[in-house]
């Protein structure tokens, strides 16, 4: 009987956790099944619109090949870069599970609040500058990494996915935190609603010839805005913890915004002087320096936050030497 009870508990906990882990791939699964079909339908109705928009890139491709080409531009270039952000933050989220679960089991309100705030802040410190950076440097980054004549198309897609990366990056750790406090089915419910939203937007926007492939990242953005917001609301409701918005979200966002501005303008200035590929590398370095300085000035992190990063102890020692943290 004990064995059956344990097995039943594992299944009841494991199924929603596994389903929740699919959250970063939900947009991809929907895109695979819908985007090319909707693009095909749009091309059949208005092939001249696609020729007008993408004629210089299509070459000798037939109308029937346009959906596959546009989907390849979307998934092969822009989506590949975007997907790095939620992948990184999902690792951070998994590391939060045992600590928060232990605090929840002990019903230690102070530890629960500290862990939730720290995890939201750490995730924001990673997701926000990455997302805003992708928006600021969408064209030059793609030009640096890929040899393709489709950068004009993929850079527009990456700009939207850069904004998406912020919400997708924050969403996964929120997922993990809800699982840690015993609400495994809540993220699954939110994922299903977000997926339905994505399906509707894909169906409508991708099917409009003038919008076409741009509708896919817009659908992904709306999907993850909903899931991240719903997860945050549910986490506050069920944990009875109200995170400090200023320190957990607004300060990292302000620092990330400065980072993005520095990246955009430094690249714009340098690209007129030196090679564009070298300019974007230098712009990224400048942006990182500006971001770190902004974080220090805004006091946007704590010693505990730094310990969540790889080599966190060494980062803490360095910052202690220069008097940034105690």
C-alpha positions in Angstrom: 0.0 0.0 0.0 2.8 2.4 0.9 4.5 1.6 -2.5 1.3 2.4 -4.4 0.8 5.6 -2.4 4.3 6.7 -3.2 4.0 5.8 -6.9 0.6 7.6 -7.1 2.2 10.7 -5.5 5.2 10.6 -7.9 2.8 10.4 -10.9 0.6 13.2 -9.6 3.6 15.4 -9.1 5.7 14.2 -12.1 3.1 14.6 -14.8 2.5 18.3 -14.4 6.2 19.0 -13.8 7.0 17.3 -17.1 4.2 19.1 -18.9 5.5 22.4 -17.3 9.0 21.7 -18.7 7.5 21.8 -22.2 6.7 25.5 -21.7 9.8 26.8 -23.6 8.9 24.6 -26.6 5.2 25.3 -26.7 5.6 28.1 -29.3 7.8 25.9 -31.5 5.3 23.0 -31.4 2.5 25.4 -32.5 4.6 27.0 -35.2 5.6 23.6 -36.7 1.9 22.7 -37.2 0.5 26.0 -38.2 2.8 28.6 -39.7 3.7 27.0 -43.1 0.1 26.0 -43.6 -1.2 29.5 -43.0 1.6 31.0 -45.1 0.6 28.6 -47.9 -3.0 29.8 -47.7 -1.9 33.4 -47.8 0.4 32.9 -50.8 -2.4 31.2 -52.7 -4.7 34.2 -52.1 -2.2 37.0 -52.8 1.1 35.8 -54.3 1.7 39.3 -55.7 1.9 40.7 -52.1 4.7 38.2 -51.2 6.6 39.0 -54.5 6.3 42.7 -53.7 7.5 42.3 -50.1 10.3 39.7 -50.6 10.9 39.6 -54.4 14.6 40.5 -54.1 15.2 37.6 -51.7 13.0 34.9 -53.4 15.1 34.6 -56.5 13.9 31.7 -58.7 11.7 30.2 -55.9 8.2 29.3 -57.0 5.1 30.4 -55.1 4.8 26.9 -53.5 8.4 27.3 -52.1 7.7 30.7 -50.4 6.2 29.3 -47.1 9.1 26.9 -46.6 11.6 29.7 -47.3 10.0 32.2 -44.9 9.6 29.6 -42.1 13.3 28.7 -42.5 14.3 32.4 -42.1 12.2 32.5 -39.0 13.3 29.3 -37.3 16.8 29.1 -38.7 18.1 32.5 -37.7 16.0 34.6 -35.4 14.4 31.9 -33.3 17.8 30.2 -32.7 19.2 33.3 -31.1 16.0 34.1 -29.1 15.8 30.5 -27.7 19.1 30.9 -25.9 17.6 33.2 -23.3 14.8 31.0 -21.9 17.2 28.0 -22.1 19.7 29.8 -19.8 17.0 31.1 -17.3 15.3 27.7 -17.1 18.6 26.3 -15.7 18.5 29.1 -13.0 14.9 28.2 -12.3 15.7 24.6 -11.7 18.4 25.5 -9.1 15.7 27.4 -7.2 13.4 24.4 -6.7 15.0 22.6 -3.7 15.8 25.8 -1.7 12.3 27.2 -2.1 10.6 23.8 -1.6 12.5 23.4 1.7 11.5 26.9 2.9 7.9 26.1 1.9 7.9 22.8 3.8 9.2 24.5 6.9 6.6 27.3 6.4 9.4 29.9 6.9 7.7 33.0 5.6 10.9 35.0 5.7 12.9 32.5 3.6 10.0 32.0 1.2 9.8 35.8 0.5 13.6 36.1 0.2 13.9 33.1 -2.2 11.1 34.3 -4.4 12.3 37.8 -4.7 15.9 36.7 -5.3 14.9 34.3 -8.0 12.7 36.9 -9.8 15.6 39.4 -9.6 18.3 37.0 -10.7 16.2 35.9 -13.7 15.4 39.5 -14.6 19.2 40.3 -14.4 19.7 37.8 -17.2 16.6 37.9 -19.3 16.1 41.7 -19.5 19.6 42.7 -20.9 19.6 39.8 -23.3 16.2 40.5 -24.6 16.7 44.3 -24.9 20.2 43.6 -26.4 18.6 41.4 -29.1 16.2 44.2 -29.9 18.9 46.9 -30.0 21.3 44.9 -32.2 19.0 42.6 -34.1 20.4 43.3 -37.5 24.2 43.6 -36.7 24.1 40.4 -34.5 22.5 38.4 -37.3 25.0 39.9 -39.8 27.8 38.9 -37.5 26.7 35.3 -37.0 25.0 34.2 -40.3 25.9 34.5 -43.9 22.5 35.0 -45.5 20.8 37.5 -47.8 17.7 37.4 -45.6 18.9 39.5 -42.7 16.4 42.3 -43.4 13.5 39.8 -42.8 15.0 37.9 -39.9 16.1 41.1 -38.1 12.5 42.3 -37.9 11.5 38.9 -36.5 14.4 39.0 -34.0 13.4 42.4 -32.8 10.0 41.1 -31.7 11.5 37.9 -30.3 13.9 40.0 -28.3 11.0 41.4 -26.4 9.6 37.9 -26.1 12.8 36.7 -24.6 12.2 38.9 -21.5 8.9 37.3 -20.7 9.9 33.7 -21.8 13.0 34.0 -19.7 11.2 35.2 -16.6 8.3 32.7 -17.1 10.3 29.4 -16.7 11.6 30.2 -13.1 8.1 31.3 -12.1 7.0 27.9 -13.4 9.6 26.2 -11.2 8.6 28.2 -8.1 4.9 27.3 -8.5 6.0 23.7 -8.7 8.1 24.1 -5.5 5.2 25.3 -3.5 3.0 22.4 -4.6 1.0 24.0 -7.3 2.2 21.8 -10.2 -0.9 22.1 -12.3 -1.2 25.9 -12.2 1.6 26.4 -14.8 0.1 23.7 -17.0 -3.2 25.6 -17.0 -1.5 28.8 -17.8 0.5 27.2 -20.6 -2.7 25.8 -22.2 -4.4 29.2 -22.2 -1.2 30.8 -23.6 -1.0 28.1 -26.3 -4.6 28.8 -27.3 -3.8 32.5 -27.5 -0.8 31.7 -29.7 -2.9 29.4 -32.0 -5.6 32.1 -32.5 -3.0 34.9 -33.2 -1.0 32.6 -35.6 -4.2 31.7 -37.5 -5.3 35.3 -37.9 -2.0 37.2 -38.4 0.1 34.7 -40.4 -2.9 34.2 -42.7 -2.9 37.9 -43.6 -0.6 38.3 -46.7 0.7 41.7 -45.6 1.7 40.4 -42.1 2.6 36.8 -43.0 5.7 35.4 -41.1 5.8 38.4 -38.8 2.6 37.1 -37.2 4.4 34.1 -35.8 6.7 36.1 -33.4 3.8 38.4 -32.5 1.9 35.3 -31.4 4.8 34.0 -29.5 5.2 37.4 -27.7 1.5 37.5 -26.7 1.7 33.8 -25.6 4.6 34.4 -23.2 3.3 37.7 -21.9 0.2 36.0 -20.8 1.9 32.9 -19.3 4.5 35.0 -17.4 1.9 37.5 -16.1 -0.5 34.6 -15.1 2.3 32.7 -13.4 3.4 35.9 -11.4 -0.2 36.5 -10.3 -0.7 32.9 -9.3 2.7 32.8 -7.4 1.7 35.9 -5.4 -1.8 34.4 -4.7 -0.7 31.0 -3.6 2.6 31.9 -1.8 1.0 34.9 0.0 4.2 36.7 -0.9 4.2 40.1 -2.6 7.6 40.6 -4.2 9.1 44.1 -4.1 8.5 45.3 -7.7 11.1 48.1 -7.6 14.0 46.0 -6.5 13.0 42.7 -8.2 11.9 44.1 -11.6 12.2 47.8 -12.1 15.8 48.3 -11.2 17.0 45.4 -13.4 14.8 46.8 -16.2 16.3 50.3 -15.9 19.8 48.9 -16.0 18.9 46.7 -19.0 17.4 49.7 -20.8 20.6 51.7 -20.4 22.5 48.6 -21.6 20.3 48.5 -24.8 20.7 52.2 -25.4 24.5 51.9 -25.1 24.6 48.9 -27.4 22.5 50.6 -30.1 24.3 54.0 -30.2 27.8 52.6 -29.8 27.2 50.2 -32.7 25.7 53.0 -34.8 28.8 55.3 -34.1 31.4 52.6 -34.6 29.9 51.0 -37.7 30.6 54.2 -39.6 34.3 54.1 -38.6 35.3 50.4 -38.5 34.1 47.1 -39.9 30.5 46.4 -39.0 31.4 43.0 -37.6 34.0 44.5 -35.2 31.7 47.3 -34.4 29.0 45.0 -33.1 31.5 43.1 -30.9 32.8 46.3 -29.4 29.2 47.5 -28.9 28.4 44.4 -26.9 31.4 45.0 -24.7 30.4 48.6 -24.2 26.9 47.5 -23.3 28.1 44.9 -20.8 30.3 47.6 -19.1 27.4 50.1 -19.0 25.1 47.4 -17.6 27.4 46.4 -14.8 27.9 50.0 -13.8 24.2 50.7 -13.9 23.4 47.6 -11.7 26.0 48.9 -9.2 24.6 52.5 -9.2 21.0 51.3 -9.0 21.9 48.7 -6.3 19.9 46.2 -8.4 21.4 43.0 -6.8 22.4 41.5 -3.5 25.2 39.2 -2.4 22.8 36.3 -2.4 21.8 37.1 -6.0 25.4 36.9 -7.1 25.8 33.5 -5.5 23.2 32.1 -7.9 25.5 32.6 -10.9 28.3 30.3 -12.0 31.5 31.2 -10.1 29.3 33.3 -7.8 31.7 33.1 -4.9 34.5 34.6 -7.0 32.2 37.4 -8.2 31.2 38.2 -4.7 34.9 38.3 -3.5 35.7 40.7 -6.4 32.8 43.0 -5.6 33.6 42.9 -1.9 37.2 44.1 -2.7 35.9 47.1 -4.7 33.2 47.8 -2.0 30.2 47.1 -4.1 28.7 44.4 -1.7 29.4 43.8 1.9 
